[in-house]
Amino acid sequence: MKSTTLFTLALLSTALSAPLAANNMTYPAPTDVVKQYYAAVDAGKADELAKLLADDCTITTPLAPAPMPKQAWLGVVQAMKGAFPDMLHDVAAYIESGSTVVARGALKGQNNGSYMGNPPTGNRVNVPFNVVFELDKSWKIRAIYGQFDMKTLESQLMAGLNGPAAADEAKIRAAYDALNRKDWNTFASLCDEKKYRDVGVAPEPLVGLQAALEGYKQFFSAFPDMNIAVNEVAPLGKGRYLLRVTLTGTNTGSLMGIPPTGKRMNYDDVDLVELDAAGKIIYHQPTKGGPEVFRQIGVEPGMVAKK
């Protein structure tokens, strides 16, 4: 009789523990869910993020005066990714208790896109945050409570920007950064489509934004690793600025019909950039420009004209 009782208890123990084992195999740890959340946010993957949030999820954050529903938060995350393309939530520590996780870290990134309707400043931010995540029984995130100092974010965004000249400089730097990232849409948004002219990059002036973009794309295709570093921006008045820049890159693609040489360019130049009254970039002229690029890779500029 005693052995039968022990056998029955063993069966009950196995039956009760089986669902728990299955749950451990099916669901990740709460901290892992939060890590997946930040990975999706930083990558701008709205579809993956949506799968992690419960349909009735609410988000409380200083970015909004009242808790937001799931769909509204997905829109905010996409907007933040547009404003900070290199956005990173650098989490220093996770604290887990049951189905609740606290994340402590800092939001980092460079403002190279429009933020809340404001033009990009080009400034980098590093804002500490504390966020509490609550998960439901299916291990979906059902509530997020975020805390950070909005004044810290705003002061870092606007640091060093005083007056129209500072705002223009931010736009110019954002435009060059967009070129370096081959983000043609962002670059186009900072320029006037009809007024834009480029003199000096190609053998003939590039009139109109679309013509200029085609020319720029040729150069970035010929130099896939090309980078234009803006070292200094000096105002000349009436929307005109002189830029001290450094261009680097390796010629691994054809350029205007000329086969790649495999040589590397590395030189300093001075660019003239002009913005109109609406704050749109309308003119670009390098001092050395295209001829220096060809000289750097061992091609005579006359060969380009013949092509």
KOLTORDO-916166 format. One record per residue (C-alpha): x, y, z; residue number from 0. Coordinates in steps of 0.001 Angstrom, whole numbers, plus 500000, padded with zeros to 6 digits. Layout:
// KOLTORDO-916166
      x      y      z  nr
      X      Y      Z NUM
...
//
This chain:
// KOLTORDO-916166
      x      y      z  nr
 500000 500000 500000   0
 502822 502371 500889   1
 504629 501752 497592   2
 501402 502398 495665   3
 500965 505750 497425   4
 504532 506778 496619   5
 504024 505796 492958   6
 500828 507862 492785   7
 502591 510913 494288   8
 505423 510545 491789   9
 502940 510539 488894  10
 501228 513666 490241  11
 504573 515411 490668  12
 505517 514602 487070  13
 502162 515795 485742  14
 502390 519088 487634  15
 505999 519780 486678  16
 505525 519020 482965  17
 503673 522288 482159  18
 506321 524264 484040  19
 509068 522613 482030  20
 507143 523315 478859  21
 506768 526953 479891  22
 510494 527274 480516  23
 511140 525891 477055  24
 508515 528076 475368  25
 509067 531477 476967  26
 512349 533376 477345  27
 513279 535045 480590  28
 511616 538461 481128  29
 514994 540192 480779  30
 515499 538515 477389  31
 512137 539896 476242  32
 513255 543408 477209  33
 516565 542910 475399  34
 514619 541913 472281  35
 512511 545039 472736  36
 515542 547361 472714  37
 517118 545512 469779  38
 513926 546052 467747  39
 513647 549712 468792  40
 517253 550549 467912  41
 516991 548742 464578  42
 513727 550505 463738  43
 511951 547178 463194  44
 508349 548085 463973  45
 506977 544658 463010  46
 509239 542846 465476  47
 508500 545416 468163  48
 504746 545006 467667  49
 505032 541273 468315  50
 506610 541922 471715  51
 503881 544312 472899  52
 500477 543158 474118  53
 497562 544652 472204  54
 496417 546486 475346  55
 499932 547666 476204  56
 500207 551192 477637  57
 503350 553322 477612  58
 504015 556136 480061  59
 506857 558465 479046  60
 507891 562144 479386  61
 507410 562376 475603  62
 503629 562438 476067  63
 501307 564036 478661  64
 499241 560844 479066  65
 499839 557086 478695  66
 499931 555993 475047  67
 498440 552883 473460  68
 500490 550401 471459  69
 499957 551844 467963  70
 500744 555387 469047  71
 503977 554205 470677  72
 505036 552366 467526  73
 504665 555663 465679  74
 506772 557496 468258  75
 509525 554884 468034  76
 509632 555221 464232  77
 509793 559014 464552  78
 512661 558760 467039  79
 514524 556414 464704  80
 514101 558966 461917  81
 515402 561755 464151  82
 518299 559649 465481  83
 519259 557129 462743  84
 522066 555690 464897  85
 519861 555511 467995  86
 521181 553198 470718  87
 519714 552319 474099  88
 522902 551492 475994  89
 521592 549473 478932  90
 524014 549265 481860  91
 521902 546997 484086  92
 518739 544907 484181  93
 516923 544078 487410  94
 514352 541283 487180  95
 511679 540368 489708  96
 508984 537934 488636  97
 507401 539351 485478  98
 508798 542858 486056  99
 512085 544146 484632 100
 513820 547442 485319 101
 516327 548692 482739 102
 518876 551398 483579 103
 520988 552984 480858 104
 521352 555905 478446 105
 519835 556885 475111 106
 522612 557775 472660 107
 522531 559053 469099 108
 523069 561950 466699 109
 520156 564155 465660 110
 520336 563938 461876 111
 516597 563932 461180 112
 513585 566069 462038 113
 512609 565845 465712 114
 509082 566923 466716 115
 508860 569118 463621 116
 512214 570803 464247 117
 515122 570591 461764 118
 518073 568380 462741 119
 520751 570028 464871 120
 523500 567490 464220 121
 524142 567313 467975 122
 524747 564068 469811 123
 522726 563144 472894 124
 523511 560944 475868 125
 520486 560911 478166 126
 520214 558592 481210 127
 516968 556660 481609 128
 515186 554224 483907 129
 512392 552105 482472 130
 510066 549597 484161 131
 508579 546801 482021 132
 505660 544640 483127 133
 504917 541389 481272 134
 501606 539529 481123 135
 501046 535772 481456 136
 501939 535173 477798 137
 505218 537050 478282 138
 504064 540023 476210 139
 504947 543506 477453 140
 501727 544932 478891 141
 503065 548159 480410 142
 506125 550409 480080 143
 506963 553217 482505 144
 509848 555341 481234 145
 511697 558070 483102 146
 514282 560524 481755 147
 514898 564270 481981 148
 513363 566082 478983 149
 515366 569212 479838 150
 518593 567225 479530 151
 517534 565919 476107 152
 516512 569383 474892 153
 519660 571090 476189 154
 521884 568521 474483 155
 519941 568867 471230 156
 520288 572663 471236 157
 523808 572934 472665 158
 525812 575565 470796 159
 522885 576525 468587 160
 522058 580197 468939 161
 520434 582125 466121 162
 519911 581502 462397 163
 523591 580880 461626 164
 523733 578052 464152 165
 520554 576519 462740 166
 521970 576784 459206 167
 525191 575105 460306 168
 523179 572233 461779 169
 521373 571762 458462 170
 524628 571875 456488 171
 526263 569292 458729 172
 523157 567101 458538 173
 523268 567323 454722 174
 526896 566220 454542 175
 526205 563445 457023 176
 523296 562267 454858 177
 525606 562136 451832 178
 528141 560074 453769 179
 525385 557620 454695 180
 524027 557665 451108 181
 520706 558779 452586 182
 519537 560605 449482 183
 516043 561286 450807 184
 517292 563084 453906 185
 519739 565089 451812 186
 516964 566049 449393 187
 514727 567186 452263 188
 517369 569761 453241 189
 517651 571249 449730 190
 515427 573184 447346 191
 514623 570882 444447 192
 514432 573573 441761 193
 516982 576139 442982 194
 519792 573729 443852 195
 522990 574038 441784 196
 526409 572422 442117 197
 529399 573980 440403 198
 532728 572189 440452 199
 531974 568574 441264 200
 531295 567557 437643 201
 532815 568944 434426 202
 529609 570931 433866 203
 527360 572616 436479 204
 524687 570353 437919 205
 521434 572310 437707 206
 518521 571095 439809 207
 518551 568723 442767 208
 517922 565566 440743 209
 520872 566265 438430 210
 523086 566919 441450 211
 521974 563707 443153 212
 522797 561683 440047 213
 526268 563209 440028 214
 526816 562559 443727 215
 525652 558961 443347 216
 528306 558423 440644 217
 531051 559602 442969 218
 529838 557511 445915 219
 529538 554484 443616 220
 533122 555013 442460 221
 534259 555520 446079 222
 531986 553263 448206 223
 533853 554231 451380 224
 533946 557948 450595 225
 533613 560266 453562 226
 533366 564046 453617 227
 534308 565334 457065 228
 533119 568850 457878 229
 535864 570348 460014 230
 534625 573926 460265 231
 531691 576081 459135 232
 532224 579848 458869 233
 529341 582256 458088 234
 529858 584841 455353 235
 526479 586511 455728 236
 523223 586416 453727 237
 522941 582637 454002 238
 526417 581882 452598 239
 528968 579711 454414 240
 532543 578561 453885 241
 533253 574977 454922 242
 536635 573437 455599 243
 536282 569775 454660 244
 538389 566639 454241 245
 537567 564033 451594 246
 538755 560425 451800 247
 537912 557269 449853 248
 539233 554434 447687 249
 538445 554303 443964 250
 537034 550799 443461 251
 534295 551637 440944 252
 534183 553316 437532 253
 533750 557086 437467 254
 532302 558864 434438 255
 533355 556003 432188 256
 536861 555702 433627 257
 537775 552288 435128 258
 538730 552174 438817 259
 542393 552745 439650 260
 542269 551303 443176 261
 543999 554440 444445 262
 542928 556370 447497 263
 542087 560051 447726 264
 542752 562083 450859 265
 542712 565859 450614 266
 541408 569047 452202 267
 539064 571405 450400 268
 537003 574539 451002 269
 533327 574481 449995 270
 530950 577373 449486 271
 527363 576563 450521 272
 524347 578846 450309 273
 520891 578603 451897 274
 517803 580559 450881 275
 515458 582506 453164 276
 513457 579331 453810 277
 516554 577593 455158 278
 516963 575252 452170 279
 520394 574552 450650 280
 520471 575968 447105 281
 524152 576106 446123 282
 527362 574116 446552 283
 530781 574873 445086 284
 534056 573212 446105 285
 537349 575024 445550 286
 539189 571972 444200 287
 536272 569659 443455 288
 536213 567039 440710 289
 539599 567876 439136 290
 541364 567206 442442 291
 539519 563896 442844 292
 540806 562732 439452 293
 544312 563980 440214 294
 544321 562050 443491 295
 543551 558779 441695 296
 546008 559415 438856 297
 543543 560450 436127 298
 544013 563584 434042 299
 540876 565772 434147 300
 541113 566142 430353 301
 540369 562442 430020 302
 536981 563023 431619 303
 536042 565734 429144 304
 536957 563461 426247 305
 534688 560776 427630 306
//
